[in-house]
Amino acid sequence: MPRPRERSSESPPTAAAGAAIGALTAATALLAFAAWHGGLDWPVVAIAALAVGAAVLIGGRDRAPPSAGPAALPQERPAAPDRLLDQIPEPVILVDRLVVVRLANEAASALFPALRIDQPLSFALRAPDVLDGIAGALSTGLPARLEYDERVPVERSFEVRIGPLAPPDAALLFFRDLTAARRLEHMRVDFVANASHELRTPLASLLGFIETLQGPARDDPAAREKFLEIMRGQALRMTRLIEDLLSLSRVELKAHLRPDTPLDLAAIVRQMVDTLAPLAREHGVEIALAVGEKPHIVLGDRDELLRAVENLIDNAVKYGEAGKRVEVALRRLDRGDGRPSEFELAVRDHGPGIPPEHLPRLTERFYRADVVESRQKGGTGLGLAIVKHIVARHRGRLAIESEPGEGATFRIALPEAPPERRQAAV
Ligand code: ADP
């Protein structure tokens, strides 16, 4: 992206004194702004110190003997404050009393490609609120803070801080990108709303049955048995949900810690196939296991890997029950190119499969391809989100393939443990 570095023909003379004033302005502005921002971050102080240094240096050279002559002035001097501002990763723009751009860093040029030095800011930033805010700050001499949203090419939100420089004949604009924070906030609000909704339904049903048992069904033993059974089901549903929520938060808490215990993945898969055999029988499904005799050693967390394998086989049995058969296969993948080999676990069912539009979202919390079916089968909508987090913590990959009517295949690939760690596997 071109930098609006070139000055127009009306730009001020490229005198060292001008550069020194610019550098000092940038330094003062940075310090004032950082203080106002709520603290002096070290990068800002460092840049400001550099700017002061540059100002002194340039000012000093300005007083150099005339023999040096104007021709001896290095061309890039006036750009010094700009380059210092470039060290700030967020957009920073200095405008004068007429809201004409005097300095802008690289981040500002990237955000506003039409931005040009010595041109009005309004040519590049068509945001009346921000322009009004600058005019207000310049006339009152008071700092201002407002929000600015970009819609194209992508939706982004910024907090804009406007710091008038005393006497208010210039203003420094700082843009802070709020997009990621906003997205996280949305996710948090959605998550709380979803979790509350999931708990409210069984809770309301439990309360309804309790009232019925206390009132109309008080002396009806047959109704009491039936209602108690339903209440048990609802209580179990809430228990599963709480367990899944806790699992998810435990894995998230440890997300940055890579598990380090050498484990035989084959033993984990065998153990889980045995554990789920009664469930498979209940659904009339046969689980076919294909695991080599050799150990398949990975560095992992046993409980988490058991949980991930359980979720995939449990889903295949529940949702793919119509296919009557679930294949669980573990194999070694040699990836070549000096990359470490991996073990791939594939869980394949022959049920109805998953429509393609749902595939990219299946690992989101509470996302279900079919909400009614998931609830009927005791699902919480969190199973695959938990699998995704566990796999990520193990530095692995999760892939989902499905053709409607042809069943679904869920694959987990985990890196093989380095040779020196394979002996200690448990
Ligand atoms: P749930 O608790 O609802 O099973 P998951 O996160 O485990 O939640 O799965 C999310 C959704 O993905 C399920 O509700 C279901 O719609 C779909 N799904 C998962 N596994 C399969 C499968 N083997 N076949 C078809 N659909 C599946």
Residues whose N, C-alpha, C, O or C-beta is under 5 A from the ligand:
A	BS01	ADP	N315 A316 Y319 G320 D349 G353 I354 L362 Y367 R368 A369 D370 S374 G379 T380 G381 L382 G383 L384 A385 A408
